Amino acid sequence: MDGKGRCLDNIFIERLWRSLKYECVYLHAWETGSQAKAGVAKWIAFYNYQRPHAAHGGQPPAVVYFTQTETDQQGQRVA
């Protein structure tokens, strides 16, 4: 996120929260805060490492991020 288009940045954050609520929170009836925390943490790990995203060509965000980071670091070593 570039920080310049706050409206655009907000769209991505709102979409993340909406996905979290509908795919995780509303489907479970946790009885304690620690169960909720563990459930949300598990969903976020799934969202980042396993769930395919159309915007990334069907790849999870972590794969795209780490691939891009490795490419950037290799480019810096060469320069």
MIDOSE-1310 file (N, C-alpha, C; in nm, 2 decimals, decimal comma, always signed):
residues 79
mdgk	+0,08/-0,12/+0,00/+0,00/+0,00/+0,00/+0,09/+0,12/+0,00; +0,05/+0,22/-0,08/+0,13/+0,34/-0,10/+0,11/+0,45/+0,01; +0,00/+0,44/+0,08/-0,02/+0,55/+0,18/-0,08/+0,68/+0,12; -0,07/+0,69/-0,01/-0,12/+0,82/-0,07/-0,27/+0,81/-0,09
grcl	-0,32/+0,70/-0,14/-0,46/+0,69/-0,16/-0,53/+0,62/-0,05; -0,56/+0,70/+0,06/-0,62/+0,64/+0,18/-0,75/+0,57/+0,15; -0,82/+0,62/+0,06/-0,95/+0,55/+0,02/-0,92/+0,41/-0,03; -0,83/+0,40/-0,12/-0,79/+0,27/-0,18/-0,73/+0,18/-0,08
dnif	-0,65/+0,23/+0,01/-0,59/+0,15/+0,12/-0,70/+0,10/+0,21; -0,80/+0,18/+0,24/-0,91/+0,14/+0,32/-0,99/+0,03/+0,26; -1,01/+0,03/+0,13/-1,09/-0,07/+0,07/-1,02/-0,21/+0,10; -0,89/-0,22/+0,09/-0,83/-0,35/+0,11/-0,84/-0,39/+0,26
ierl	-0,83/-0,30/+0,35/-0,85/-0,34/+0,49/-0,99/-0,38/+0,52; -1,09/-0,30/+0,47/-1,23/-0,34/+0,49/-1,26/-0,47/+0,43; -1,20/-0,51/+0,32/-1,23/-0,64/+0,26/-1,17/-0,75/+0,34; -1,05/-0,73/+0,40/-0,99/-0,83/+0,49/-1,08/-0,85/+0,61
wrsl	-1,13/-0,75/+0,67/-1,21/-0,76/+0,79/-1,34/-0,83/+0,75; -1,40/-0,80/+0,64/-1,52/-0,86/+0,59/-1,50/-1,01/+0,57; -1,39/-1,05/+0,51/-1,36/-1,19/+0,49/-1,34/-1,26/+0,62; -1,27/-1,20/+0,71/-1,24/-1,26/+0,84/-1,38/-1,28/+0,91
kyec	-1,46/-1,19/+0,91/-1,59/-1,20/+0,98/-1,68/-1,31/+0,92; -1,69/-1,31/+0,79/-1,78/-1,41/+0,72/-1,72/-1,55/+0,71; -1,59/-1,56/+0,70/-1,53/-1,69/+0,68/-1,48/-1,76/+0,81; -1,48/-1,68/+0,92/-1,42/-1,73/+1,04/-1,51/-1,70/+1,16
vylh	-1,52/-1,57/+1,19/-1,59/-1,53/+1,32/-1,73/-1,58/+1,33; -1,81/-1,55/+1,22/-1,95/-1,58/+1,23/-1,98/-1,73/+1,22; -1,89/-1,81/+1,18/-1,91/-1,96/+1,17/-1,88/-2,03/+1,30; -1,81/-1,97/+1,39/-1,77/-2,04/+1,51/-1,84/-1,97/+1,64
awet	-1,86/-2,06/+1,74/-1,92/-2,01/+1,86/-1,81/-2,03/+1,97; -1,71/-1,95/+1,97/-1,61/-1,97/+2,07/-1,66/-1,93/+2,21; -1,61/-2,00/+2,31/-1,66/-1,97/+2,45/-1,57/-1,88/+2,53; -1,44/-1,88/+2,49/-1,34/-1,79/+2,56/-1,27/-1,71/+2,46
gsqa	-1,21/-1,60/+2,51/-1,13/-1,51/+2,43/-1,00/-1,58/+2,38; -0,95/-1,68/+2,45/-0,83/-1,75/+2,40/-0,86/-1,84/+2,28; -0,98/-1,90/+2,29/-1,03/-1,98/+2,17/-1,05/-1,89/+2,05; -1,11/-1,77/+2,07/-1,13/-1,68/+1,96/-0,99/-1,63/+1,90
kagv	-0,90/-1,60/+1,99/-0,77/-1,56/+1,94/-0,70/-1,67/+1,86; -0,70/-1,79/+1,91/-0,64/-1,90/+1,84/-0,71/-1,93/+1,70; -0,84/-1,92/+1,70/-0,92/-1,94/+1,58/-0,89/-1,83/+1,47; -0,88/-1,70/+1,52/-0,85/-1,60/+1,42/-0,71/-1,61/+1,37
akwi	-0,61/-1,64/+1,46/-0,47/-1,66/+1,42/-0,46/-1,77/+1,32; -0,54/-1,88/+1,34/-0,53/-1,99/+1,24/-0,59/-1,95/+1,11; -0,70/-1,87/+1,11/-0,76/-1,82/+0,98/-0,66/-1,73/+0,91; -0,59/-1,64/+0,98/-0,50/-1,54/+0,92/-0,38/-1,62/+0,86
afyn	-0,34/-1,72/+0,92/-0,23/-1,81/+0,86/-0,28/-1,87/+0,74; -0,40/-1,92/+0,74/-0,46/-1,98/+0,62/-0,48/-1,88/+0,51; -0,52/-1,76/+0,54/-0,54/-1,65/+0,45/-0,41/-1,61/+0,38; -0,31/-1,61/+0,46/-0,18/-1,56/+0,40/-0,10/-1,67/+0,33
yqrp	-0,11/-1,80/+0,37/-0,02/-1,90/+0,32/-0,09/-2,01/+0,23; -0,23/-2,02/+0,24/-0,29/-2,13/+0,17/-0,40/-2,08/+0,07; -0,48/-1,98/+0,11/-0,60/-1,94/+0,04/-0,55/-1,87/-0,09; -0,60/-1,92/-0,21/-0,56/-1,85/-0,33/-0,63/-1,72/-0,35
haah	-0,56/-1,62/-0,41/-0,62/-1,49/-0,43/-0,62/-1,46/-0,58; -0,73/-1,42/-0,63/-0,74/-1,39/-0,77/-0,65/-1,28/-0,82; -0,63/-1,18/-0,73/-0,54/-1,06/-0,76/-0,40/-1,11/-0,78; -0,36/-1,22/-0,72/-0,22/-1,27/-0,73/-0,21/-1,39/-0,82
ggqp	-0,30/-1,40/-0,91/-0,30/-1,51/-1,01/-0,32/-1,65/-0,94; -0,40/-1,65/-0,84/-0,43/-1,78/-0,77/-0,33/-1,82/-0,67; -0,23/-1,73/-0,64/-0,13/-1,76/-0,54/-0,16/-1,69/-0,41; -0,12/-1,75/-0,29/-0,14/-1,69/-0,17/-0,05/-1,56/-0,15
pavv	-0,09/-1,47/-0,07/-0,01/-1,35/-0,06/+0,13/-1,37/-0,01; +0,15/-1,47/+0,08/+0,29/-1,49/+0,13/+0,38/-1,54/+0,02; +0,33/-1,62/-0,07/+0,42/-1,67/-0,18/+0,46/-1,55/-0,27; +0,36/-1,46/-0,30/+0,39/-1,35/-0,38/+0,49/-1,26/-0,31
yftq	+0,47/-1,23/-0,18/+0,55/-1,14/-0,11/+0,70/-1,19/-0,10; +0,71/-1,32/-0,06/+0,85/-1,37/-0,04/+0,92/-1,39/-0,17; +0,85/-1,42/-0,28/+0,91/-1,42/-0,41/+0,96/-1,29/-0,45; +0,88/-1,19/-0,43/+0,92/-1,05/-0,46/+1,03/-1,00/-0,38
tetd	+1,03/-1,03/-0,25/+1,14/-0,99/-0,16/+1,27/-1,06/-0,20; +1,27/-1,19/-0,24/+1,39/-1,25/-0,28/+1,45/-1,19/-0,41; +1,36/-1,16/-0,50/+1,40/-1,10/-0,63/+1,46/-0,96/-0,60; +1,40/-0,88/-0,51/+1,45/-0,75/-0,48/+1,59/-0,76/-0,41
qqgq	+1,61/-0,86/-0,33/+1,74/-0,87/-0,26/+1,84/-0,92/-0,36; +1,81/-1,00/-0,45/+1,91/-1,04/-0,55/+1,95/-0,93/-0,64; +1,85/-0,84/-0,67/+1,88/-0,72/-0,75/+1,97/-0,63/-0,68; +1,95/-0,61/-0,55/+2,04/-0,52/-0,47/+2,18/-0,58/-0,46
rva	+2,20/-0,71/-0,46/+2,33/-0,77/-0,45/+2,41/-0,75/-0,58; +2,34/-0,75/-0,69/+2,40/-0,73/-0,82/+2,44/-0,59/-0,84; +2,36/-0,49/-0,79/+2,39/-0,35/-0,81/+2,50/-0,30/-0,73
